[in-house]
Amino acid sequence: MTTLATVNLRAWHRAILVFFAVIGVVGSSMMVRLPLVREILAVTVGELGLLLVAGSVGAMTGLMLVGKFIAHRGTRTAAIVGLSLWAFGCSFYLLSLTFHSPLLFVIAGLISGFGTGVTDVAINVDGSAIEQKLGRAALPKMHAAFSIGALLGAGVGTLAAAVEFDIVIQIGVLLALAYVVPMLGIKYLPKDNGLHTEEEKAGNAGPVFTKVVVLLGLGIFGMTLAEGASNDWLTIGLVDDYGQDHASAGVAYAILIAAMTVVRFFGGGLVDRFGKAMTLRVTGIIGLIGLLILVAKISVPMAWFGSALWGIGVALAFPLFLSAAGEQPNPARKVATVSAFGYASFLVGPPLLGLIAQGIGSVVTMYWLILFFVALSVVVAGAAGNTKGSSKTVERK
């Protein structure tokens, strides 16, 4: 079986890219059709937000357990277990939409969310290890693979919405492909990555919650809230506040995902040249401008442009904050901890934003709250450091 000593770095890299790509396909294909999901389940905007939180609860639970699991079993086993649970959980979305059951939707979110949390940490720890072996920034392109998958899913979902294709068949076909394809490359993942080092076994790896980790967590919290909000509330904002049909709203989401994909694909070069903190700050400010354009409600084309800027703003946050965490001692625990901040924003975000939007009577006006958290992320971005590429950072006490 493949180990770190015998691993084919190129094959390992490709296999992890596939994992990143497929994990976003199913969710984005459903997100662009959230207005239809709301109708099928017969729920309000606020109730939909509460249903969506189930995925984050599951993910947070997975994140609480995955660090120790990886330390004892390795990232390869975690990736297999996580993806299998994710696929099993997603199958309940099919049942939920078939039987118009909000309860089954919650069950789907809990199980698939748990699997997503486990898989997410496993492939990001692998990605960080690959990045350090390559000696250059690689996680942005891996997250670009996620965005490409999400863009594909959003495109399929938008097309399906335009022709009113059955959403259950849509999700079912994509789910089958998203599970089978990455499993074909599982043999290329080393079995021993992420296992405890001798120092960690002896308890000398240092505390998990350091000042740097907390600041990285706050940064990823703000940007993940903004990224998650784009998934949950961009299309509904275009439908409810801009008066657009589902297909037009899907175009805005597809534009956002496309912008994220391009920035993630070329973002490694920016990081190698300018460093993580500077890159995060500049892109974050661009995201703030995009949100302001959307709030202004100038026109639909300008809303599409604002969506693109929103995508640019949040594109690099998750990979760069996690990359910085992966450069710290005890990387699996640090990545899991920083990831937990990100999923906490998914946990708090959907119900909070949905209830606020319902209370003020406008989804787009609620974007002001998202803007605040993006600004917070820009402020604390310095914790990611301005080291170039994947160079090791020094833990600040």
C-alpha positions as CSV (number, residue, x, y, z in Angstrom):
1,M,0.0,0.0,0.0
2,T,1.2,3.5,-0.8
3,T,3.0,5.4,2.0
4,L,4.7,8.8,2.2
5,A,8.0,7.2,1.5
6,T,6.7,5.5,-1.7
7,V,4.0,7.9,-2.8
8,N,3.9,9.1,-6.4
9,L,3.5,12.8,-5.8
10,R,1.9,13.6,-9.1
11,A,-0.6,10.8,-8.8
12,W,-1.4,11.8,-5.2
13,H,-1.9,15.4,-6.3
14,R,-4.3,14.4,-9.1
15,A,-6.3,12.1,-6.8
16,I,-6.8,14.9,-4.3
17,L,-7.8,17.3,-7.1
18,V,-10.5,14.9,-8.0
19,F,-11.8,14.8,-4.5
20,F,-11.9,18.6,-4.3
21,A,-13.7,18.7,-7.7
22,V,-16.5,16.3,-7.0
23,I,-17.4,17.4,-3.4
24,G,-18.9,20.6,-4.7
25,V,-21.0,19.3,-7.6
26,V,-24.1,18.0,-5.9
27,G,-24.5,20.9,-3.4
28,S,-24.1,23.6,-6.0
29,S,-26.5,21.9,-8.4
30,M,-29.1,22.0,-5.6
31,M,-28.2,25.5,-4.3
32,V,-29.1,27.2,-7.6
33,R,-32.5,25.6,-7.3
34,L,-33.1,26.6,-3.7
35,P,-36.2,28.6,-4.7
36,L,-37.7,25.3,-6.1
37,V,-36.6,23.4,-3.0
38,R,-38.4,26.0,-0.8
39,E,-41.5,25.5,-2.9
40,I,-41.3,21.6,-2.8
41,L,-40.8,21.6,1.0
42,A,-43.4,24.4,1.5
43,V,-41.3,26.4,3.9
44,T,-40.5,30.1,4.4
45,V,-37.1,31.8,3.9
46,G,-36.5,31.6,7.7
47,E,-37.5,28.0,7.9
48,L,-35.3,27.1,4.9
49,G,-32.4,28.7,6.8
50,L,-33.1,26.5,9.8
51,L,-33.2,23.4,7.5
52,L,-29.9,24.3,5.9
53,V,-28.2,24.5,9.3
54,A,-28.4,20.7,9.7
55,G,-25.5,20.3,7.3
56,S,-23.4,22.6,9.4
57,V,-24.3,20.8,12.6
58,G,-23.2,17.5,11.0
59,A,-20.0,19.1,9.7
60,M,-19.2,20.6,13.1
61,T,-19.6,17.2,14.7
62,G,-17.3,15.6,12.1
63,L,-14.7,18.3,12.7
64,M,-14.7,17.7,16.4
65,L,-13.8,14.0,15.9
66,V,-11.7,14.0,12.7
67,G,-8.5,15.4,14.1
68,K,-7.9,12.5,16.5
69,F,-9.3,10.0,13.9
70,I,-6.7,11.2,11.4
71,A,-3.9,11.1,14.0
72,H,-4.6,7.4,14.6
73,R,-5.8,6.2,11.2
74,G,-4.4,8.7,8.6
75,T,-6.0,10.9,6.0
76,R,-6.6,8.1,3.5
77,T,-9.0,6.2,5.8
78,A,-10.7,9.5,6.8
79,A,-11.3,10.4,3.1
80,I,-12.9,7.0,2.4
81,V,-15.1,7.1,5.4
82,G,-16.0,10.7,5.0
83,L,-16.9,10.5,1.3
84,S,-19.0,7.4,1.9
85,L,-21.0,9.1,4.7
86,W,-21.4,12.2,2.5
87,A,-22.9,10.1,-0.3
88,F,-25.1,8.1,2.0
89,G,-26.4,11.3,3.6
90,C,-27.0,13.0,0.2
91,S,-29.3,10.1,-0.8
92,F,-31.7,11.4,1.8
93,Y,-32.1,14.6,-0.1
94,L,-33.6,12.5,-2.9
95,L,-36.1,11.1,-0.5
96,S,-36.8,14.5,1.0
97,L,-37.7,16.1,-2.3
98,T,-39.6,13.0,-3.4
99,F,-41.8,12.9,-0.3
100,H,-41.8,16.7,0.3
101,S,-40.3,16.1,3.8
102,P,-38.4,18.8,5.7
103,L,-37.5,16.1,8.3
104,L,-35.7,14.0,5.7
105,F,-34.0,17.1,4.5
106,V,-32.6,17.6,8.0
107,I,-31.4,14.0,8.2
108,A,-29.7,14.4,4.8
109,G,-27.9,17.5,6.1
110,L,-26.8,15.9,9.3
111,I,-25.3,12.8,7.7
112,S,-23.8,14.4,4.6
113,G,-22.5,17.3,6.6
114,F,-20.7,14.9,9.0
115,G,-19.1,13.2,6.0
116,T,-18.2,16.5,4.4
117,G,-16.4,17.7,7.6
118,V,-14.4,14.5,7.8
119,T,-13.5,14.5,4.1
120,D,-12.8,18.3,4.0
121,V,-10.1,18.1,6.7
122,A,-8.6,14.9,5.3
123,I,-8.1,16.3,1.8
124,N,-6.9,19.7,3.1
125,V,-4.3,18.0,5.3
126,D,-3.2,16.0,2.2
127,G,-3.2,19.2,0.2
128,S,-1.1,21.0,2.7
129,A,1.4,18.1,2.7
130,I,1.5,18.1,-1.1
131,E,2.0,21.9,-1.1
132,Q,5.0,21.6,1.2
133,K,6.6,18.8,-0.9
134,L,6.1,20.9,-4.0
135,G,7.6,24.0,-2.3
136,R,5.0,26.3,-3.8
137,A,1.3,27.4,-3.2
138,A,-0.9,24.5,-4.4
139,L,-4.0,24.7,-2.2
140,P,-5.6,27.5,-4.2
141,K,-5.6,25.4,-7.3
142,M,-7.0,22.5,-5.3
143,H,-9.8,24.7,-4.2
144,A,-10.1,25.9,-7.8
145,A,-10.9,22.2,-8.6
146,F,-13.7,22.5,-6.0
147,S,-15.0,25.6,-7.7
148,I,-14.8,23.9,-11.1
149,G,-16.9,21.1,-9.7
150,A,-19.3,23.6,-8.1
151,L,-19.4,25.6,-11.4
152,L,-20.3,22.4,-13.2
153,G,-23.0,21.7,-10.7
154,A,-24.3,25.2,-10.9
155,G,-24.4,25.0,-14.7
156,V,-26.3,21.8,-14.6
157,G,-28.7,23.2,-12.0
158,T,-29.3,26.4,-13.9
159,L,-29.9,24.5,-17.2
160,A,-32.2,22.1,-15.3
161,A,-34.1,25.1,-13.9
162,A,-34.5,26.6,-17.3
163,V,-36.0,23.4,-18.8
164,E,-37.8,22.5,-15.5
165,F,-36.0,19.2,-15.3
166,D,-36.8,16.9,-12.4
167,I,-34.5,17.9,-9.5
168,V,-34.5,14.4,-8.0
169,I,-33.1,12.8,-11.1
170,Q,-30.6,15.7,-11.4
171,I,-29.2,15.2,-7.9
172,G,-29.3,11.4,-8.2
173,V,-27.1,11.2,-11.3
174,L,-24.6,13.7,-10.1
175,L,-24.4,12.0,-6.7
176,A,-23.5,8.6,-8.2
177,L,-20.7,10.2,-10.3
178,A,-19.4,12.2,-7.4
179,Y,-18.9,9.1,-5.3
180,V,-17.6,6.6,-7.8
181,V,-15.0,8.8,-9.6
182,P,-12.8,9.8,-6.6
183,M,-12.9,6.2,-5.3
184,L,-11.1,5.1,-8.4
185,G,-8.0,7.0,-7.4
186,I,-8.0,6.2,-3.7
187,K,-5.0,3.8,-4.1
188,Y,-2.8,6.8,-4.8
189,L,-3.3,8.3,-1.4
190,P,-0.6,7.5,1.2
191,K,-2.0,5.5,4.2
192,D,0.3,7.2,6.8
193,N,-0.2,10.9,6.1
194,G,-1.5,12.8,9.1
195,L,-0.6,10.2,11.6
196,H,0.8,11.3,15.0
197,T,4.6,12.1,15.0
198,E,6.6,10.8,17.9
199,E,6.7,14.3,19.3
200,E,2.9,14.5,19.2
201,K,2.5,11.1,20.7
202,A,4.6,12.3,23.6
203,G,2.4,15.3,24.0
204,N,5.1,17.9,23.1
205,A,3.4,19.4,20.0
206,G,2.1,22.4,21.9
207,P,-1.4,23.8,22.4
208,V,-4.0,23.7,19.6
209,F,-5.5,27.1,20.4
210,T,-2.7,29.7,19.9
211,K,-3.1,33.3,19.0
212,V,-2.4,32.6,15.4
213,V,-4.9,29.8,15.2
214,V,-7.7,31.9,16.8
215,L,-7.0,34.8,14.3
216,L,-6.9,32.4,11.4
217,G,-10.2,31.1,12.7
218,L,-11.8,34.5,12.9
219,G,-10.6,35.3,9.3
220,I,-12.0,32.1,7.9
221,F,-15.3,32.6,9.9
222,G,-16.0,35.9,8.2
223,M,-15.2,34.8,4.7
224,T,-16.9,31.4,5.0
225,L,-20.0,33.2,6.2
226,A,-19.8,35.3,3.0
227,E,-19.2,32.3,0.8
228,G,-21.9,30.2,2.5
229,A,-24.3,33.2,2.2
230,S,-23.7,33.3,-1.6
231,N,-24.7,29.7,-1.8
232,D,-27.8,30.1,0.3
233,W,-29.1,33.6,-0.4
234,L,-27.8,35.0,-3.7
235,T,-30.4,33.3,-5.9
236,I,-33.2,34.0,-3.4
237,G,-32.1,37.6,-3.2
238,L,-32.3,37.9,-7.0
239,V,-35.7,36.3,-7.1
240,D,-37.3,38.1,-4.1
241,D,-35.7,41.6,-4.2
242,Y,-34.7,41.9,-7.9
243,G,-37.9,40.2,-9.2
244,Q,-36.0,37.8,-11.4
245,D,-36.9,34.3,-12.5
246,H,-35.1,31.2,-11.3
247,A,-32.9,30.9,-14.4
248,S,-31.7,34.5,-14.2
249,A,-30.9,34.1,-10.5
250,G,-29.0,30.9,-11.4
251,V,-26.9,32.9,-13.9
252,A,-25.8,35.2,-11.0
253,Y,-24.7,32.3,-9.0
254,A,-22.9,30.7,-11.9
255,I,-21.0,34.0,-12.5
256,L,-20.0,34.0,-8.8
257,I,-18.7,30.5,-9.0
258,A,-16.9,31.2,-12.2
259,A,-15.1,34.2,-10.7
260,M,-14.1,32.1,-7.7
261,T,-12.8,29.4,-10.0
262,V,-10.6,31.7,-12.0
263,V,-9.2,33.4,-9.0
264,R,-8.4,30.1,-7.3
265,F,-6.8,28.7,-10.4
266,F,-4.4,31.7,-10.7
267,G,-4.3,32.6,-7.0
268,G,-1.3,30.5,-6.3
269,G,0.9,32.8,-8.4
270,L,-0.5,35.8,-6.5
271,V,0.4,34.2,-3.2
272,D,3.9,33.2,-4.4
273,R,4.5,36.8,-5.4
274,F,2.7,38.9,-2.7
275,G,2.1,36.5,0.2
276,K,-1.0,35.2,1.9
277,A,-2.0,38.3,4.0
278,M,-1.7,40.8,1.2
279,T,-3.6,38.6,-1.2
280,L,-6.4,38.0,1.3
281,R,-6.7,41.7,2.0
282,V,-6.9,42.9,-1.6
283,T,-9.4,40.2,-2.7
284,G,-11.4,40.8,0.5
285,I,-11.7,44.5,-0.4
286,I,-12.9,43.6,-3.9
287,G,-15.6,41.4,-2.3
288,L,-16.7,44.3,-0.2
289,I,-17.2,46.4,-3.3
290,G,-19.3,43.6,-4.9
291,L,-21.6,43.4,-1.9
292,L,-22.1,47.1,-2.0
293,I,-23.1,46.9,-5.6
294,L,-25.7,44.2,-4.9
295,V,-27.1,46.1,-1.9
296,A,-27.5,49.2,-4.2
297,K,-29.9,47.3,-6.5
298,I,-28.8,49.3,-9.5
299,S,-29.7,46.8,-12.2
300,V,-29.6,43.1,-13.0
301,P,-26.4,43.3,-15.1
302,M,-24.8,45.2,-12.2
303,A,-26.0,42.6,-9.8
304,W,-24.2,40.0,-12.0
305,F,-21.1,42.1,-11.9
306,G,-21.4,42.5,-8.1
307,S,-21.8,38.7,-7.9
308,A,-18.5,38.3,-9.7
309,L,-16.7,40.6,-7.3
310,W,-18.3,38.7,-4.4
311,G,-16.8,35.5,-5.8
312,I,-13.4,37.1,-6.2
313,G,-13.5,38.4,-2.6
314,V,-14.1,35.0,-1.0
315,A,-12.3,32.8,-3.4
316,L,-8.9,32.4,-1.7
317,A,-9.9,32.7,2.0
318,F,-10.6,29.1,2.7
319,P,-7.5,27.7,1.0
320,L,-5.1,30.3,2.3
321,F,-6.3,30.4,5.9
322,L,-6.2,26.5,6.0
323,S,-2.8,26.6,4.3
324,A,-1.5,28.8,7.0
325,A,-3.0,26.5,9.6
326,G,-1.3,23.5,7.9
327,E,2.1,25.1,8.3
328,Q,1.8,25.1,12.1
329,P,2.9,22.3,14.4
330,N,0.4,19.4,14.7
331,P,-1.2,20.3,11.3
332,A,-4.2,17.9,11.4
333,R,-5.5,19.3,14.6
334,K,-4.8,22.9,13.6
335,V,-6.5,22.5,10.2
336,A,-9.4,20.8,11.9
337,T,-9.6,23.7,14.4
338,V,-9.5,26.4,11.8
339,S,-12.0,24.5,9.7
340,A,-14.3,24.3,12.7
341,F,-14.4,28.1,12.7
342,G,-15.4,28.0,9.1
343,Y,-18.2,25.5,9.6
344,A,-19.3,27.4,12.7
345,S,-20.1,30.3,10.4
346,F,-22.1,27.8,8.3
347,L,-23.9,26.8,11.5
348,V,-24.7,30.3,12.6
349,G,-25.1,31.8,9.1
350,P,-28.1,30.2,7.5
351,P,-30.6,30.6,10.3
352,L,-29.3,34.0,11.4
353,L,-29.2,35.5,8.0
354,G,-32.5,33.9,7.0
355,L,-34.3,35.1,10.1
356,I,-32.9,38.6,9.7
357,A,-33.9,38.7,6.1
358,Q,-37.4,37.7,7.0
359,G,-37.5,40.1,9.8
360,I,-36.5,43.1,7.7
361,G,-38.4,41.9,4.7
362,S,-35.4,41.9,2.3
363,V,-32.7,39.4,1.6
364,V,-30.5,41.9,-0.2
365,T,-30.6,44.4,2.7
366,M,-29.4,41.6,4.9
367,Y,-26.2,41.6,2.9
368,W,-25.0,44.5,5.1
369,L,-24.3,42.0,7.8
370,I,-22.3,39.8,5.4
371,L,-20.3,42.9,4.5
372,F,-19.4,43.5,8.1
373,F,-17.9,40.0,8.5
374,V,-15.9,40.3,5.3
375,A,-14.4,43.5,6.7
376,L,-13.5,41.6,9.9
377,S,-11.7,38.9,7.8
378,V,-9.8,41.6,6.0
379,V,-8.6,43.1,9.3
380,V,-7.3,39.8,10.7
381,A,-5.8,38.5,7.5
382,G,-2.3,39.4,8.7
383,A,-2.3,36.2,10.8
384,A,-1.9,34.2,7.6
385,G,1.6,35.8,7.2
386,N,3.2,37.3,4.1
387,T,5.6,34.4,3.5
388,K,5.6,33.5,-0.2
389,G,4.4,30.2,-1.5
390,S,4.3,27.4,1.0
391,S,7.3,28.3,3.1
392,K,6.9,27.4,6.8
393,T,5.7,30.1,9.0
394,V,6.9,30.7,12.6
395,E,4.2,30.2,15.3
396,R,3.6,33.6,17.0
397,K,3.1,33.2,20.7
